[in-house]
Amino acid sequence: MAEERSGFRVRGSVQGVGFRWWTHRKAVELGLRGAVTNLGDGSVEVHVAGNPEVITALARWLDQGPPGSRVRSVERVPSLLPIPTDGFIIEG
């Protein structure tokens, strides 16, 4: 199956609650490459590459979020940022 790239903007109470670290752990468990970063508007952006079905699974996890977070919405956005050739990184 071909690799897919996808971006997600997660809004709600998602900063200061371990959301980036939790996303990193889930993405690594699922075997995805990518990055997660906090944005200035209080949202978190996630960019990933991998199997489309696995990316869909990550999207479901993002909609739940870690304990302590309150996800209001998860929006698919164009993935225009560079994605690492190996691994998953936490930025910002």
PDB file of N, CA, C and O in Angstrom:
ATOM      1  N   MET A   1       0.843  -1.181   0.000  1.00  0.00           N
ATOM      2  CA  MET A   1       0.000   0.000   0.000  1.00  0.00           C
ATOM      3  C   MET A   1       0.889   1.246   0.000  1.00  0.00           C
ATOM      4  O   MET A   1       1.915   1.282   0.680  1.00  0.00           O
ATOM      5  N   ALA A   2       0.501   2.238  -0.745  1.00  0.00           N
ATOM      6  CA  ALA A   2       1.285   3.464  -0.869  1.00  0.00           C
ATOM      7  C   ALA A   2       1.266   4.265   0.425  1.00  0.00           C
ATOM      8  O   ALA A   2       0.301   4.241   1.188  1.00  0.00           O
ATOM      9  N   GLU A   3       2.363   4.971   0.641  1.00  0.00           N
ATOM     10  CA  GLU A   3       2.448   5.839   1.809  1.00  0.00           C
ATOM     11  C   GLU A   3       1.605   7.087   1.579  1.00  0.00           C
ATOM     12  O   GLU A   3       1.531   7.611   0.468  1.00  0.00           O
ATOM     13  N   GLU A   4       0.984   7.540   2.633  1.00  0.00           N
ATOM     14  CA  GLU A   4       0.165   8.746   2.603  1.00  0.00           C
ATOM     15  C   GLU A   4       0.768   9.777   3.560  1.00  0.00           C
ATOM     16  O   GLU A   4       1.418   9.433   4.547  1.00  0.00           O
ATOM     17  N   ARG A   5       0.534  11.041   3.240  1.00  0.00           N
ATOM     18  CA  ARG A   5       0.914  12.130   4.146  1.00  0.00           C
ATOM     19  C   ARG A   5      -0.368  12.814   4.585  1.00  0.00           C
ATOM     20  O   ARG A   5      -1.297  12.990   3.797  1.00  0.00           O
ATOM     21  N   SER A   6      -0.403  13.197   5.860  1.00  0.00           N
ATOM     22  CA  SER A   6      -1.588  13.885   6.341  1.00  0.00           C
ATOM     23  C   SER A   6      -1.216  14.809   7.483  1.00  0.00           C
ATOM     24  O   SER A   6      -0.277  14.554   8.238  1.00  0.00           O
ATOM     25  N   GLY A   7      -1.975  15.890   7.592  1.00  0.00           N
ATOM     26  CA  GLY A   7      -1.810  16.820   8.693  1.00  0.00           C
ATOM     27  C   GLY A   7      -3.105  16.922   9.471  1.00  0.00           C
ATOM     28  O   GLY A   7      -4.188  16.717   8.925  1.00  0.00           O
ATOM     29  N   PHE A   8      -2.986  17.245  10.765  1.00  0.00           N
ATOM     30  CA  PHE A   8      -4.146  17.405  11.628  1.00  0.00           C
ATOM     31  C   PHE A   8      -3.947  18.638  12.502  1.00  0.00           C
ATOM     32  O   PHE A   8      -2.854  18.873  13.018  1.00  0.00           O
ATOM     33  N   ARG A   9      -5.002  19.417  12.665  1.00  0.00           N
ATOM     34  CA  ARG A   9      -5.006  20.528  13.617  1.00  0.00           C
ATOM     35  C   ARG A   9      -5.970  20.134  14.722  1.00  0.00           C
ATOM     36  O   ARG A   9      -7.153  19.899  14.476  1.00  0.00           O
ATOM     37  N   VAL A  10      -5.452  20.063  15.945  1.00  0.00           N
ATOM     38  CA  VAL A  10      -6.254  19.636  17.094  1.00  0.00           C
ATOM     39  C   VAL A  10      -6.513  20.857  17.961  1.00  0.00           C
ATOM     40  O   VAL A  10      -5.578  21.533  18.390  1.00  0.00           O
ATOM     41  N   ARG A  11      -7.792  21.137  18.218  1.00  0.00           N
ATOM     42  CA  ARG A  11      -8.176  22.298  19.023  1.00  0.00           C
ATOM     43  C   ARG A  11      -8.868  21.847  20.303  1.00  0.00           C
ATOM     44  O   ARG A  11      -9.471  20.775  20.364  1.00  0.00           O
ATOM     45  N   GLY A  12      -8.767  22.686  21.312  1.00  0.00           N
ATOM     46  CA  GLY A  12      -9.369  22.411  22.609  1.00  0.00           C
ATOM     47  C   GLY A  12      -8.345  22.710  23.689  1.00  0.00           C
ATOM     48  O   GLY A  12      -7.459  23.542  23.494  1.00  0.00           O
ATOM     49  N   SER A  13      -8.459  22.043  24.820  1.00  0.00           N
ATOM     50  CA  SER A  13      -7.462  22.157  25.889  1.00  0.00           C
ATOM     51  C   SER A  13      -6.395  21.096  25.619  1.00  0.00           C
ATOM     52  O   SER A  13      -6.426  20.004  26.187  1.00  0.00           O
ATOM     53  N   VAL A  14      -5.447  21.444  24.735  1.00  0.00           N
ATOM     54  CA  VAL A  14      -4.468  20.455  24.265  1.00  0.00           C
ATOM     55  C   VAL A  14      -3.021  20.892  24.472  1.00  0.00           C
ATOM     56  O   VAL A  14      -2.103  20.173  24.079  1.00  0.00           O
ATOM     57  N   GLN A  15      -2.803  22.040  25.072  1.00  0.00           N
ATOM     58  CA  GLN A  15      -1.440  22.457  25.401  1.00  0.00           C
ATOM     59  C   GLN A  15      -1.282  22.451  26.914  1.00  0.00           C
ATOM     60  O   GLN A  15      -2.205  22.795  27.653  1.00  0.00           O
ATOM     61  N   GLY A  16      -0.084  22.048  27.365  1.00  0.00           N
ATOM     62  CA  GLY A  16       0.192  22.002  28.796  1.00  0.00           C
ATOM     63  C   GLY A  16      -0.396  20.780  29.485  1.00  0.00           C
ATOM     64  O   GLY A  16      -0.471  20.736  30.713  1.00  0.00           O
ATOM     65  N   VAL A  17      -0.812  19.786  28.703  1.00  0.00           N
ATOM     66  CA  VAL A  17      -1.415  18.576  29.275  1.00  0.00           C
ATOM     67  C   VAL A  17      -0.711  17.310  28.791  1.00  0.00           C
ATOM     68  O   VAL A  17      -1.234  16.211  28.976  1.00  0.00           O
ATOM     69  N   GLY A  18       0.455  17.443  28.180  1.00  0.00           N
ATOM     70  CA  GLY A  18       1.203  16.286  27.682  1.00  0.00           C
ATOM     71  C   GLY A  18       0.735  15.772  26.339  1.00  0.00           C
ATOM     72  O   GLY A  18       1.045  14.642  25.965  1.00  0.00           O
ATOM     73  N   PHE A  19      -0.009  16.587  25.608  1.00  0.00           N
ATOM     74  CA  PHE A  19      -0.578  16.131  24.332  1.00  0.00           C
ATOM     75  C   PHE A  19       0.510  15.770  23.321  1.00  0.00           C
ATOM     76  O   PHE A  19       0.393  14.757  22.632  1.00  0.00           O
ATOM     77  N   ARG A  20       1.564  16.580  23.220  1.00  0.00           N
ATOM     78  CA  ARG A  20       2.623  16.282  22.234  1.00  0.00           C
ATOM     79  C   ARG A  20       3.334  14.980  22.577  1.00  0.00           C
ATOM     80  O   ARG A  20       3.598  14.171  21.687  1.00  0.00           O
ATOM     81  N   TRP A  21       3.649  14.765  23.851  1.00  0.00           N
ATOM     82  CA  TRP A  21       4.345  13.536  24.253  1.00  0.00           C
ATOM     83  C   TRP A  21       3.454  12.321  24.033  1.00  0.00           C
ATOM     84  O   TRP A  21       3.929  11.277  23.587  1.00  0.00           O
ATOM     85  N   TRP A  22       2.181  12.447  24.340  1.00  0.00           N
ATOM     86  CA  TRP A  22       1.217  11.369  24.145  1.00  0.00           C
ATOM     87  C   TRP A  22       1.093  11.048  22.654  1.00  0.00           C
ATOM     88  O   TRP A  22       1.073   9.879  22.270  1.00  0.00           O
ATOM     89  N   THR A  23       1.008  12.092  21.808  1.00  0.00           N
ATOM     90  CA  THR A  23       0.919  11.898  20.361  1.00  0.00           C
ATOM     91  C   THR A  23       2.173  11.211  19.837  1.00  0.00           C
ATOM     92  O   THR A  23       2.092  10.317  18.995  1.00  0.00           O
ATOM     93  N   HIS A  24       3.329  11.629  20.334  1.00  0.00           N
ATOM     94  CA  HIS A  24       4.598  10.997  19.946  1.00  0.00           C
ATOM     95  C   HIS A  24       4.546   9.500  20.239  1.00  0.00           C
ATOM     96  O   HIS A  24       4.874   8.682  19.379  1.00  0.00           O
ATOM     97  N   ARG A  25       4.135   9.146  21.455  1.00  0.00           N
ATOM     98  CA  ARG A  25       4.092   7.741  21.846  1.00  0.00           C
ATOM     99  C   ARG A  25       3.137   6.948  20.954  1.00  0.00           C
ATOM    100  O   ARG A  25       3.481   5.854  20.506  1.00  0.00           O
ATOM    101  N   LYS A  26       1.937   7.486  20.689  1.00  0.00           N
ATOM    102  CA  LYS A  26       0.965   6.792  19.853  1.00  0.00           C
ATOM    103  C   LYS A  26       1.492   6.622  18.421  1.00  0.00           C
ATOM    104  O   LYS A  26       1.361   5.549  17.834  1.00  0.00           O
ATOM    105  N   ALA A  27       2.080   7.672  17.869  1.00  0.00           N
ATOM    106  CA  ALA A  27       2.593   7.612  16.496  1.00  0.00           C
ATOM    107  C   ALA A  27       3.710   6.580  16.377  1.00  0.00           C
ATOM    108  O   ALA A  27       3.755   5.826  15.406  1.00  0.00           O
ATOM    109  N   VAL A  28       4.605   6.542  17.349  1.00  0.00           N
ATOM    110  CA  VAL A  28       5.701   5.568  17.329  1.00  0.00           C
ATOM    111  C   VAL A  28       5.131   4.150  17.452  1.00  0.00           C
ATOM    112  O   VAL A  28       5.560   3.247  16.734  1.00  0.00           O
ATOM    113  N   GLU A  29       4.170   3.952  18.355  1.00  0.00           N
ATOM    114  CA  GLU A  29       3.533   2.634  18.503  1.00  0.00           C
ATOM    115  C   GLU A  29       2.905   2.171  17.188  1.00  0.00           C
ATOM    116  O   GLU A  29       2.928   0.984  16.864  1.00  0.00           O
ATOM    117  N   LEU A  30       2.344   3.120  16.436  1.00  0.00           N
ATOM    118  CA  LEU A  30       1.685   2.792  15.171  1.00  0.00           C
ATOM    119  C   LEU A  30       2.658   2.705  13.990  1.00  0.00           C
ATOM    120  O   LEU A  30       2.267   2.297  12.896  1.00  0.00           O
ATOM    121  N   GLY A  31       3.918   3.083  14.206  1.00  0.00           N
ATOM    122  CA  GLY A  31       4.917   3.001  13.146  1.00  0.00           C
ATOM    123  C   GLY A  31       4.878   4.149  12.145  1.00  0.00           C
ATOM    124  O   GLY A  31       5.300   3.995  10.999  1.00  0.00           O
ATOM    125  N   LEU A  32       4.368   5.305  12.583  1.00  0.00           N
ATOM    126  CA  LEU A  32       4.298   6.470  11.704  1.00  0.00           C
ATOM    127  C   LEU A  32       5.528   7.351  11.846  1.00  0.00           C
ATOM    128  O   LEU A  32       6.153   7.397  12.905  1.00  0.00           O
ATOM    129  N   ARG A  33       5.867   8.046  10.773  1.00  0.00           N
ATOM    130  CA  ARG A  33       6.902   9.081  10.808  1.00  0.00           C
ATOM    131  C   ARG A  33       6.199  10.420  10.880  1.00  0.00           C
ATOM    132  O   ARG A  33       5.081  10.561  10.384  1.00  0.00           O
ATOM    133  N   GLY A  34       6.844  11.415  11.498  1.00  0.00           N
ATOM    134  CA  GLY A  34       6.220  12.721  11.491  1.00  0.00           C
ATOM    135  C   GLY A  34       6.692  13.637  12.592  1.00  0.00           C
ATOM    136  O   GLY A  34       7.775  13.474  13.154  1.00  0.00           O
ATOM    137  N   ALA A  35       5.833  14.621  12.888  1.00  0.00           N
ATOM    138  CA  ALA A  35       6.168  15.639  13.879  1.00  0.00           C
ATOM    139  C   ALA A  35       4.886  16.186  14.487  1.00  0.00           C
ATOM    140  O   ALA A  35       3.818  16.147  13.877  1.00  0.00           O
ATOM    141  N   VAL A  36       5.022  16.699  15.709  1.00  0.00           N
ATOM    142  CA  VAL A  36       3.916  17.350  16.409  1.00  0.00           C
ATOM    143  C   VAL A  36       4.448  18.641  17.010  1.00  0.00           C
ATOM    144  O   VAL A  36       5.570  18.684  17.515  1.00  0.00           O
ATOM    145  N   THR A  37       3.635  19.696  16.954  1.00  0.00           N
ATOM    146  CA  THR A  37       4.081  20.981  17.478  1.00  0.00           C
ATOM    147  C   THR A  37       2.904  21.770  18.048  1.00  0.00           C
ATOM    148  O   THR A  37       1.771  21.641  17.585  1.00  0.00           O
ATOM    149  N   ASN A  38       3.193  22.590  19.063  1.00  0.00           N
ATOM    150  CA  ASN A  38       2.210  23.538  19.581  1.00  0.00           C
ATOM    151  C   ASN A  38       2.169  24.744  18.664  1.00  0.00           C
ATOM    152  O   ASN A  38       3.201  25.162  18.139  1.00  0.00           O
ATOM    153  N   LEU A  39       0.993  25.305  18.467  1.00  0.00           N
ATOM    154  CA  LEU A  39       0.838  26.518  17.679  1.00  0.00           C
ATOM    155  C   LEU A  39       0.457  27.677  18.604  1.00  0.00           C
ATOM    156  O   LEU A  39      -0.046  27.465  19.707  1.00  0.00           O
ATOM    157  N   GLY A  40       0.700  28.885  18.145  1.00  0.00           N
ATOM    158  CA  GLY A  40       0.471  30.075  18.940  1.00  0.00           C
ATOM    159  C   GLY A  40      -0.976  30.317  19.316  1.00  0.00           C
ATOM    160  O   GLY A  40      -1.252  31.053  20.263  1.00  0.00           O
ATOM    161  N   ASP A  41      -1.909  29.710  18.590  1.00  0.00           N
ATOM    162  CA  ASP A  41      -3.323  29.925  18.891  1.00  0.00           C
ATOM    163  C   ASP A  41      -3.867  28.938  19.924  1.00  0.00           C
ATOM    164  O   ASP A  41      -5.070  28.920  20.185  1.00  0.00           O
ATOM    165  N   GLY A  42      -2.986  28.108  20.518  1.00  0.00           N
ATOM    166  CA  GLY A  42      -3.403  27.139  21.527  1.00  0.00           C
ATOM    167  C   GLY A  42      -3.717  25.761  20.983  1.00  0.00           C
ATOM    168  O   GLY A  42      -4.024  24.847  21.749  1.00  0.00           O
ATOM    169  N   SER A  43      -3.644  25.595  19.664  1.00  0.00           N
ATOM    170  CA  SER A  43      -3.896  24.291  19.066  1.00  0.00           C
ATOM    171  C   SER A  43      -2.585  23.521  18.921  1.00  0.00           C
ATOM    172  O   SER A  43      -1.501  24.052  19.161  1.00  0.00           O
ATOM    173  N   VAL A  44      -2.713  22.268  18.525  1.00  0.00           N
ATOM    174  CA  VAL A  44      -1.563  21.403  18.257  1.00  0.00           C
ATOM    175  C   VAL A  44      -1.689  20.931  16.820  1.00  0.00           C
ATOM    176  O   VAL A  44      -2.782  20.589  16.369  1.00  0.00           O
ATOM    177  N   GLU A  45      -0.566  20.912  16.093  1.00  0.00           N
ATOM    178  CA  GLU A  45      -0.579  20.415  14.726  1.00  0.00           C
ATOM    179  C   GLU A  45       0.281  19.167  14.647  1.00  0.00           C
ATOM    180  O   GLU A  45       1.371  19.104  15.215  1.00  0.00           O
ATOM    181  N   VAL A  46      -0.229  18.178  13.933  1.00  0.00           N
ATOM    182  CA  VAL A  46       0.434  16.882  13.769  1.00  0.00           C
ATOM    183  C   VAL A  46       0.578  16.631  12.273  1.00  0.00           C
ATOM    184  O   VAL A  46      -0.382  16.792  11.520  1.00  0.00           O
ATOM    185  N   HIS A  47       1.776  16.236  11.839  1.00  0.00           N
ATOM    186  CA  HIS A  47       2.024  15.877  10.442  1.00  0.00           C
ATOM    187  C   HIS A  47       2.645  14.492  10.433  1.00  0.00           C
ATOM    188  O   HIS A  47       3.636  14.237  11.117  1.00  0.00           O
ATOM    189  N   VAL A  48       2.045  13.593   9.643  1.00  0.00           N
ATOM    190  CA  VAL A  48       2.498  12.207   9.630  1.00  0.00           C
ATOM    191  C   VAL A  48       2.584  11.656   8.218  1.00  0.00           C
ATOM    192  O   VAL A  48       1.975  12.178   7.284  1.00  0.00           O
ATOM    193  N   ALA A  49       3.355  10.588   8.090  1.00  0.00           N
ATOM    194  CA  ALA A  49       3.457   9.828   6.847  1.00  0.00           C
ATOM    195  C   ALA A  49       3.439   8.352   7.219  1.00  0.00           C
ATOM    196  O   ALA A  49       4.050   7.931   8.201  1.00  0.00           O
ATOM    197  N   GLY A  50       2.719   7.574   6.405  1.00  0.00           N
ATOM    198  CA  GLY A  50       2.654   6.140   6.649  1.00  0.00           C
ATOM    199  C   GLY A  50       1.465   5.517   5.958  1.00  0.00           C
ATOM    200  O   GLY A  50       0.884   6.097   5.041  1.00  0.00           O
ATOM    201  N   ASN A  51       1.115   4.337   6.404  1.00  0.00           N
ATOM    202  CA  ASN A  51      -0.009   3.585   5.871  1.00  0.00           C
ATOM    203  C   ASN A  51      -1.305   4.363   6.126  1.00  0.00           C
ATOM    204  O   ASN A  51      -1.545   4.787   7.257  1.00  0.00           O
ATOM    205  N   PRO A  52      -2.145   4.560   5.102  1.00  0.00           N
ATOM    206  CA  PRO A  52      -3.388   5.325   5.274  1.00  0.00           C
ATOM    207  C   PRO A  52      -4.296   4.803   6.381  1.00  0.00           C
ATOM    208  O   PRO A  52      -4.904   5.594   7.103  1.00  0.00           O
ATOM    209  N   GLU A  53      -4.399   3.485   6.527  1.00  0.00           N
ATOM    210  CA  GLU A  53      -5.244   2.917   7.582  1.00  0.00           C
ATOM    211  C   GLU A  53      -4.689   3.243   8.962  1.00  0.00           C
ATOM    212  O   GLU A  53      -5.449   3.469   9.905  1.00  0.00           O
ATOM    213  N   VAL A  54      -3.375   3.267   9.079  1.00  0.00           N
ATOM    214  CA  VAL A  54      -2.743   3.580  10.356  1.00  0.00           C
ATOM    215  C   VAL A  54      -2.922   5.068  10.689  1.00  0.00           C
ATOM    216  O   VAL A  54      -3.115   5.435  11.847  1.00  0.00           O
ATOM    217  N   ILE A  55      -2.854   5.911   9.661  1.00  0.00           N
ATOM    218  CA  ILE A  55      -3.092   7.344   9.868  1.00  0.00           C
ATOM    219  C   ILE A  55      -4.525   7.569  10.346  1.00  0.00           C
ATOM    220  O   ILE A  55      -4.763   8.422  11.201  1.00  0.00           O
ATOM    221  N   THR A  56      -5.466   6.823   9.812  1.00  0.00           N
ATOM    222  CA  THR A  56      -6.856   6.917  10.266  1.00  0.00           C
ATOM    223  C   THR A  56      -6.970   6.498  11.732  1.00  0.00           C
ATOM    224  O   THR A  56      -7.718   7.105  12.498  1.00  0.00           O
ATOM    225  N   ALA A  57      -6.233   5.469  12.115  1.00  0.00           N
ATOM    226  CA  ALA A  57      -6.233   5.039  13.518  1.00  0.00           C
ATOM    227  C   ALA A  57      -5.683   6.151  14.416  1.00  0.00           C
ATOM    228  O   ALA A  57      -6.227   6.406  15.490  1.00  0.00           O
ATOM    229  N   LEU A  58      -4.606   6.812  13.979  1.00  0.00           N
ATOM    230  CA  LEU A  58      -4.064   7.922  14.766  1.00  0.00           C
ATOM    231  C   LEU A  58      -5.098   9.040  14.892  1.00  0.00           C
ATOM    232  O   LEU A  58      -5.233   9.637  15.960  1.00  0.00           O
ATOM    233  N   ALA A  59      -5.822   9.326  13.825  1.00  0.00           N
ATOM    234  CA  ALA A  59      -6.848  10.374  13.862  1.00  0.00           C
ATOM    235  C   ALA A  59      -7.897  10.071  14.932  1.00  0.00           C
ATOM    236  O   ALA A  59      -8.359  10.980  15.622  1.00  0.00           O
ATOM    237  N   ARG A  60      -8.272   8.809  15.071  1.00  0.00           N
ATOM    238  CA  ARG A  60      -9.229   8.431  16.121  1.00  0.00           C
ATOM    239  C   ARG A  60      -8.634   8.675  17.502  1.00  0.00           C
ATOM    240  O   ARG A  60      -9.327   9.157  18.398  1.00  0.00           O
ATOM    241  N   TRP A  61      -7.353   8.346  17.685  1.00  0.00           N
ATOM    242  CA  TRP A  61      -6.679   8.600  18.965  1.00  0.00           C
ATOM    243  C   TRP A  61      -6.616  10.099  19.247  1.00  0.00           C
ATOM    244  O   TRP A  61      -6.848  10.531  20.376  1.00  0.00           O
ATOM    245  N   LEU A  62      -6.303  10.892  18.220  1.00  0.00           N
ATOM    246  CA  LEU A  62      -6.221  12.342  18.417  1.00  0.00           C
ATOM    247  C   LEU A  62      -7.561  12.904  18.877  1.00  0.00           C
ATOM    248  O   LEU A  62      -7.600  13.837  19.679  1.00  0.00           O
ATOM    249  N   ASP A  63      -8.641  12.351  18.382  1.00  0.00           N
ATOM    250  CA  ASP A  63      -9.972  12.814  18.754  1.00  0.00           C
ATOM    251  C   ASP A  63     -10.258  12.561  20.234  1.00  0.00           C
ATOM    252  O   ASP A  63     -11.042  13.290  20.842  1.00  0.00           O
ATOM    253  N   GLN A  64      -9.641  11.551  20.813  1.00  0.00           N
ATOM    254  CA  GLN A  64      -9.813  11.239  22.242  1.00  0.00           C
ATOM    255  C   GLN A  64      -8.864  12.070  23.093  1.00  0.00           C
ATOM    256  O   GLN A  64      -9.271  12.650  24.100  1.00  0.00           O
ATOM    257  N   GLY A  65      -7.593  12.129  22.685  1.00  0.00           N
ATOM    258  CA  GLY A  65      -6.584  12.841  23.456  1.00  0.00           C
ATOM    259  C   GLY A  65      -6.203  12.119  24.737  1.00  0.00           C
ATOM    260  O   GLY A  65      -6.872  11.172  25.149  1.00  0.00           O
ATOM    261  N   PRO A  66      -5.128  12.570  25.361  1.00  0.00           N
ATOM    262  CA  PRO A  66      -4.680  11.952  26.604  1.00  0.00           C
ATOM    263  C   PRO A  66      -5.537  12.409  27.779  1.00  0.00           C
ATOM    264  O   PRO A  66      -6.278  13.386  27.669  1.00  0.00           O
ATOM    265  N   PRO A  67      -5.436  11.699  28.906  1.00  0.00           N
ATOM    266  CA  PRO A  67      -6.133  12.158  30.111  1.00  0.00           C
ATOM    267  C   PRO A  67      -5.706  13.595  30.437  1.00  0.00           C
ATOM    268  O   PRO A  67      -4.531  13.939  30.302  1.00  0.00           O
ATOM    269  N   GLY A  68      -6.630  14.406  30.853  1.00  0.00           N
ATOM    270  CA  GLY A  68      -6.321  15.799  31.184  1.00  0.00           C
ATOM    271  C   GLY A  68      -6.555  16.758  30.036  1.00  0.00           C
ATOM    272  O   GLY A  68      -6.647  17.967  30.251  1.00  0.00           O
ATOM    273  N   SER A  69      -6.653  16.242  28.818  1.00  0.00           N
ATOM    274  CA  SER A  69      -6.929  17.111  27.669  1.00  0.00           C
ATOM    275  C   SER A  69      -8.432  17.109  27.402  1.00  0.00           C
ATOM    276  O   SER A  69      -9.163  16.226  27.851  1.00  0.00           O
ATOM    277  N   ARG A  70      -8.866  18.115  26.665  1.00  0.00           N
ATOM    278  CA  ARG A  70     -10.255  18.157  26.196  1.00  0.00           C
ATOM    279  C   ARG A  70     -10.218  18.563  24.731  1.00  0.00           C
ATOM    280  O   ARG A  70     -10.086  19.740  24.397  1.00  0.00           O
ATOM    281  N   VAL A  71     -10.336  17.570  23.874  1.00  0.00           N
ATOM    282  CA  VAL A  71     -10.285  17.819  22.433  1.00  0.00           C
ATOM    283  C   VAL A  71     -11.644  18.332  21.978  1.00  0.00           C
ATOM    284  O   VAL A  71     -12.664  17.674  22.184  1.00  0.00           O
ATOM    285  N   ARG A  72     -11.655  19.498  21.364  1.00  0.00           N
ATOM    286  CA  ARG A  72     -12.881  20.078  20.826  1.00  0.00           C
ATOM    287  C   ARG A  72     -13.078  19.682  19.359  1.00  0.00           C
ATOM    288  O   ARG A  72     -14.198  19.413  18.927  1.00  0.00           O
ATOM    289  N   SER A  73     -11.959  19.647  18.587  1.00  0.00           N
ATOM    290  CA  SER A  73     -12.074  19.269  17.179  1.00  0.00           C
ATOM    291  C   SER A  73     -10.729  18.798  16.642  1.00  0.00           C
ATOM    292  O   SER A  73      -9.670  19.208  17.116  1.00  0.00           O
ATOM    293  N   VAL A  74     -10.799  17.930  15.645  1.00  0.00           N
ATOM    294  CA  VAL A  74      -9.623  17.474  14.901  1.00  0.00           C
ATOM    295  C   VAL A  74      -9.936  17.705  13.436  1.00  0.00           C
ATOM    296  O   VAL A  74     -10.874  17.125  12.890  1.00  0.00           O
ATOM    297  N   GLU A  75      -9.149  18.553  12.811  1.00  0.00           N
ATOM    298  CA  GLU A  75      -9.372  18.912  11.407  1.00  0.00           C
ATOM    299  C   GLU A  75      -8.194  18.420  10.566  1.00  0.00           C
ATOM    300  O   GLU A  75      -7.037  18.636  10.926  1.00  0.00           O
ATOM    301  N   ARG A  76      -8.485  17.769   9.466  1.00  0.00           N
ATOM    302  CA  ARG A  76      -7.410  17.393   8.526  1.00  0.00           C
ATOM    303  C   ARG A  76      -6.965  18.638   7.788  1.00  0.00           C
ATOM    304  O   ARG A  76      -7.788  19.410   7.297  1.00  0.00           O
ATOM    305  N   VAL A  77      -5.659  18.827   7.715  1.00  0.00           N
ATOM    306  CA  VAL A  77      -5.080  19.978   7.027  1.00  0.00           C
ATOM    307  C   VAL A  77      -4.006  19.468   6.068  1.00  0.00           C
ATOM    308  O   VAL A  77      -3.478  18.373   6.262  1.00  0.00           O
ATOM    309  N   PRO A  78      -3.676  20.247   5.037  1.00  0.00           N
ATOM    310  CA  PRO A  78      -2.597  19.826   4.135  1.00  0.00           C
ATOM    311  C   PRO A  78      -1.295  19.648   4.911  1.00  0.00           C
ATOM    312  O   PRO A  78      -0.974  20.453   5.786  1.00  0.00           O
ATOM    313  N   SER A  79      -0.561  18.611   4.594  1.00  0.00           N
ATOM    314  CA  SER A  79       0.724  18.375   5.241  1.00  0.00           C
ATOM    315  C   SER A  79       1.829  18.934   4.362  1.00  0.00           C
ATOM    316  O   SER A  79       2.375  18.246   3.500  1.00  0.00           O
ATOM    317  N   LEU A  80       2.140  20.188   4.602  1.00  0.00           N
ATOM    318  CA  LEU A  80       3.146  20.874   3.793  1.00  0.00           C
ATOM    319  C   LEU A  80       4.502  20.935   4.481  1.00  0.00           C
ATOM    320  O   LEU A  80       5.497  21.300   3.855  1.00  0.00           O
ATOM    321  N   LEU A  81       4.552  20.583   5.762  1.00  0.00           N
ATOM    322  CA  LEU A  81       5.812  20.628   6.502  1.00  0.00           C
ATOM    323  C   LEU A  81       6.675  19.423   6.160  1.00  0.00           C
ATOM    324  O   LEU A  81       6.158  18.360   5.814  1.00  0.00           O
ATOM    325  N   PRO A  82       7.990  19.588   6.255  1.00  0.00           N
ATOM    326  CA  PRO A  82       8.865  18.430   6.034  1.00  0.00           C
ATOM    327  C   PRO A  82       8.610  17.357   7.093  1.00  0.00           C
ATOM    328  O   PRO A  82       8.473  17.660   8.278  1.00  0.00           O
ATOM    329  N   ILE A  83       8.550  16.126   6.659  1.00  0.00           N
ATOM    330  CA  ILE A  83       8.383  14.993   7.569  1.00  0.00           C
ATOM    331  C   ILE A  83       9.709  14.256   7.621  1.00  0.00           C
ATOM    332  O   ILE A  83      10.294  13.967   6.576  1.00  0.00           O
ATOM    333  N   PRO A  84      10.200  13.944   8.828  1.00  0.00           N
ATOM    334  CA  PRO A  84      11.489  13.267   8.929  1.00  0.00           C
ATOM    335  C   PRO A  84      11.493  11.944   8.154  1.00  0.00           C
ATOM    336  O   PRO A  84      10.460  11.288   8.023  1.00  0.00           O
ATOM    337  N   THR A  85      12.648  11.570   7.652  1.00  0.00           N
ATOM    338  CA  THR A  85      12.757  10.318   6.915  1.00  0.00           C
ATOM    339  C   THR A  85      12.727   9.122   7.861  1.00  0.00           C
ATOM    340  O   THR A  85      12.528   7.989   7.424  1.00  0.00           O
ATOM    341  N   ASP A  86      12.923   9.369   9.158  1.00  0.00           N
ATOM    342  CA  ASP A  86      12.916   8.294  10.133  1.00  0.00           C
ATOM    343  C   ASP A  86      12.451   8.849  11.474  1.00  0.00           C
ATOM    344  O   ASP A  86      12.979   9.858  11.941  1.00  0.00           O
ATOM    345  N   GLY A  87      11.478   8.210  12.093  1.00  0.00           N
ATOM    346  CA  GLY A  87      11.069   8.576  13.426  1.00  0.00           C
ATOM    347  C   GLY A  87       9.998   9.652  13.491  1.00  0.00           C
ATOM    348  O   GLY A  87       9.441  10.083  12.482  1.00  0.00           O
ATOM    349  N   PHE A  88       9.738  10.063  14.716  1.00  0.00           N
ATOM    350  CA  PHE A  88       8.704  11.052  15.003  1.00  0.00           C
ATOM    351  C   PHE A  88       9.276  12.052  15.994  1.00  0.00           C
ATOM    352  O   PHE A  88       9.833  11.655  17.019  1.00  0.00           O
ATOM    353  N   ILE A  89       9.149  13.333  15.708  1.00  0.00           N
ATOM    354  CA  ILE A  89       9.766  14.335  16.550  1.00  0.00           C
ATOM    355  C   ILE A  89       8.726  15.272  17.179  1.00  0.00           C
ATOM    356  O   ILE A  89       7.630  15.471  16.656  1.00  0.00           O
ATOM    357  N   ILE A  90       9.122  15.832  18.319  1.00  0.00           N
ATOM    358  CA  ILE A  90       8.308  16.824  19.020  1.00  0.00           C
ATOM    359  C   ILE A  90       8.984  18.164  18.794  1.00  0.00           C
ATOM    360  O   ILE A  90      10.171  18.327  19.074  1.00  0.00           O
ATOM    361  N   GLU A  91       8.224  19.114  18.287  1.00  0.00           N
ATOM    362  CA  GLU A  91       8.752  20.463  18.034  1.00  0.00           C
ATOM    363  C   GLU A  91       8.006  21.456  18.909  1.00  0.00           C
ATOM    364  O   GLU A  91       6.971  21.146  19.499  1.00  0.00           O
ATOM    365  N   GLY A  92       8.566  22.664  18.976  1.00  0.00           N
ATOM    366  CA  GLY A  92       7.919  23.785  19.632  1.00  0.00           C
ATOM    367  C   GLY A  92       7.503  23.485  21.015  1.00  0.00           C
ATOM    368  O   GLY A  92       6.941  24.346  21.691  1.00  0.00           O
TER     369      GLY A  92
END
